[in-house]
């Protein structure tokens, strides 16, 4: 599995992957921004060019996850890397996470440790769900959303594409958060938020 990026999200995935008793394969890193970084934790090789990445996809492993917090940058990277022959893959940390086996989870999404996803939830493409998040029944989390640690989406709420919900924020039942919305740390969202708005 290739992790695109060497920052916090990638290192969080490594942390949970290393202690997963069912892990398979290996982790390879890619970072074309921090060119001085040759390894992560001294044991995970870092590639720096798209040519190296294409070669890796052809000869080693073509599964990848984009580990970039910014939803718009994440989408651009996904589109670029798919053209190189990569296969967008999903990662669910097994440590304390609860996910119903029939829950649709889009390709490239990451569910970190301690995530609880209730019944009849839909999770879109390349969604990042940080540790300790709770998603209630009948929620919809659209594509390229980022959910900060410990946030709560209560029953029937909807989070629009490219939105970011901050650490420990709560979205109340039935509330619709539009596309490209930012919700600040610890905020309680009690009414619908229009596209492009900020609730900080």
N, C-alpha and C positions, 0 to 999 in steps of 0.2 A: 504494500500500500504506500502510495506517495502522498506525503503531506505538503501542500503548497503553502509555504510560509514557515518561518521558524520562531514566530512570536508566541504570545501567551496561549492562544487557542491550540496551536500545534503541540506545545509542551504539556498542556492539560490532557490532550488525547494520548500522548506518550505515557503520562502518569497512569491513566486508567488502563491503557493497553498492556503495559508491562506487568500488571498484577492480574490480568485476566487469565484464568486457568485454561480457557478454550481458545486463546489467541492462535492465529495461524499466520504463516508467512513472516514477513519482516517489514520494517518501516524504513523508507528512504525519504529524504527531505529535498525540497526545492526552494530556493530563494534567489531571485535575480535582482534584489535590491541591496541586501547586506552581503556584498561580494567577499568580504574578509572572513566570513564565517565558513569554516571547512567542515565542522562537525557540530552536532548538538549533543551535549552530555558526553563528549569524547567518543561516542560509539555510533552515532547516526550520521552517515555520510550526507553532505549537502551538495546538490548540483546547483549550477548558477546560470546555465544557458538553456534556451529552448531546444537547441540541438541535442544537448545531453538528455534532456527530458524526453524528447522524441525517441532517442536511442534506448532509454530505459523502458519506455512503453513497448518497444519492439522486442526487447531481449530479456527483460526481467519481470516487470509487473506494470499493467496499464491502469490499475485501479487508483483513483485519486480522490482526495478531499481538499477543498480550498479552505485554509485556516486563516481567514481574514475577517475581522469583525465588521468592517464597513460593508453593508449589504450591496451597495452599487459597485464597489470594487470587486466584491466576491462574484457578482454576476459577470462582469467583464472578464475576469480570470477564468471562470468556468467556460465561457464561450471560446476563449482563446485556446484553452488546453484541450477541449473536446476536438478541436481541429487538428491537434497534434497526435490524435489517436488514443487519448485517455478515455477511461470509462469512469464516469462519476459514480461514487459508491457511498453507501450510508454506514454510519458507525453508531452503535448503541453500546454505551458502557454497561457492563453487567452488574457493577457494584451498586446494589440497592435500587436499581431502576425498575419501574413497573410499567410495562407497555403491553396492552392487549395484542395478541398475535394477529388479530384482524384489522388493526389500526393501519390505515394507509399512511406510509411515510415516504415522502418524495426522495428521489436520488440525491445523494450528496449531503443529506441532513445529518447532524451530529446531536446525539442525546447524551449528555454527560451523567456522571454518577448521581444517584439519588433523585432522578427525575420520575415523577408520577404522572402518567397519562391515563385519564379515565376513559370510559366507553364512548363510542361514536364521535371520536375526534378525528380531524383530518389535518395532516401536517404536509406542507408543500415541499418544493425542491430547495435544497441547500439552505435549510433552516438551521440556525445554531441555537440549541437549548442548553443553557448552562446548568451547573450543578444545583440541585435542590428545587428546581422549578416544578410547580404543580399546574396541570392543565385539566380543567374540569370537563364534565360531560358535554358533548355536542359543540365543542369549540372548533373553530377553523383558524389555522395558522397558515397564512398564504406564503408564497415563495419568498426566499431571501430575507426572512425575518430573523432578528437576533433577540433572544430573550435572556436578560441578565440573571445572575445568580439569585435564586430564591423568589423570583417573581411568581405571581399567582394569576392565572386566567380562570375566572369563575364561569360556571355553566352557561353555554350558549354564546359566549363572547367570540368576536372575530377580530383578528389582527391582519391588516392589509399588507400587501407585499412591500418589502424594503423598509419596514418599520423596525424601530428599536425600542424595546421595553426595558427600562433600567432595573437595576438590582432592587429586589424587595418591593417593586411596584405591584399594585393590585388592579386588575381590570374587572369591574363588577359584572354580574350576570347580564347577558343579553347586550352588552355594550359593543358597538362597532368602532374599532380604531381603523382609520383610513390608511391609504398607501403613503409611504414615506413620512410617517409620523414619528416623532421622538417623544418618549415619555421618560421623565426624570426619575432618579433614584427615590424609592419610597413613596411615590405618588399613588393616590387612589383615584382611578378613573371611573367616574359615576355617570358620565354621559358620552354620547358619540363624539368622536374627534374627526374633523374633516381631513382630507388628503393634504399632506404637506405641512400640517400644523405641529406645534411644539407645546408640550405640557410639562414645564420644568419647575 
